[in-house]
Amino acid sequence: MRTFKPYSKPLKLWRLSPDLWRSRPRSFEEWSALRRWGELPYWEPEPMGYLLRTAREEAGLTQAELAARLGVTQQAVARAERWDANPTIERMRRWAEACGRTVAVRIDPSR
């Protein structure tokens, strides 16, 4: 972490104001590239829809093929892969299983 020393006291970059955060979501292509390069800012959430799309693409499936495995329409798969998607844990489990993956949910104690 880089520390900058302005006139008064050090300012650490990880303490960004919420005003500096993005107000609009990144495109999947931009998010995916930044994630691959390890350059995705820590404060940006990992959109569940983008994670589902990544799992599908890494499994080598098209939306139509995954839809057939899940018993839903291709349009339902496309909606689930959007930035603002909010799938249930059951949907994520079935999706991961269809892509040859597993889902792990972890809740840590607060500090």
N, C-alpha and C positions, 0 to 999 in steps of 0.2 A: 504494500500500500504506500502510495506516495503522500508525503506530508508537505504542505505549502506553508510558509511562514510569512503571513501578511504583517501589517503594522503592529497588531496587538498580540494575538496568540495563534498557534498552529491551527489550521483548518484541515481536517481529514476528509478526503473525497467520499468516503462511505457514508457521510452524514449529509447527503443531498436533501435539499428541501423538496417536499412533494410537488411544489410548483414547477420543478425541473423535470419531473417524470413525464413520460409520453402520455398524451391525452387520447391519442388514437392508437389502435393496435397495429403492430407490424404486419406486413404481408407474410404468408407462410414461407416464401422463398427467402426473404430477408432474415426472419427468425431462425429458420433452419440453418442458414449459412453462419450466422453469428453463434449459434449453439455448437455447430460442428467445429468452429475455430476456437471455441472457448471464450468468446468475446461478448456473450450475452450479459448485459448488466444484471447484477445480483438482485436488484429490486424489481425486475420484471418478472411477473408470474410465468409459470410454465402452463400455457393454455392447454386444457385437457383435450380440446379438439385437435390441436396441432400435434400433441403426443399420440393421439389415436391415428392420425394421418401418417405420422412417422412410422408407427408400428406396421400399418398396412403396406406402406411403400417398401419397408425393409423386408417384409414377407414376400414381396413381388406380386402382390394382388392388385387388381383393378377394383374400383368401387363396385362394379357390377358383380365381380367374382365374390367379393366379401359380402355383398348384400345377399347373394344366393346362399352362402354359408350361414348367414345369420337369420335368413328367412324374412328379410325386410326389402324395401325398394332401394334402388341406387340413390334416389333423392334423399332417403332417410340417412344413408351413409354420408352423403355430401353435407347434410345439415349437421351431423354429429362431428364433422371435421372442421367446423368453423371455429374461429377464435373465441366466440362467446358461448360455445356449447357447454352444457352442464349435464353430462350423462350420469346416470345412476351407477353405483358400484357394480350392480348386476350387469348392466350394459357393458361396462368396461371389462368385466371378467369374461363375458361371452366374446367380446371383440378380441381380447388378448388370446383367448383359447383358439379362436378361428385363425389368428395370425401366428400361432405356435409360440405364444408368450405366456407369462403369468403376470398377475397384478399383485402388488404389495402395498398395503395402506398402513401407514405408521403415524401414531399420534404420540408426540413427545410431551413430557411434563413441562409445564411452564417454569421459567427461571425466576 
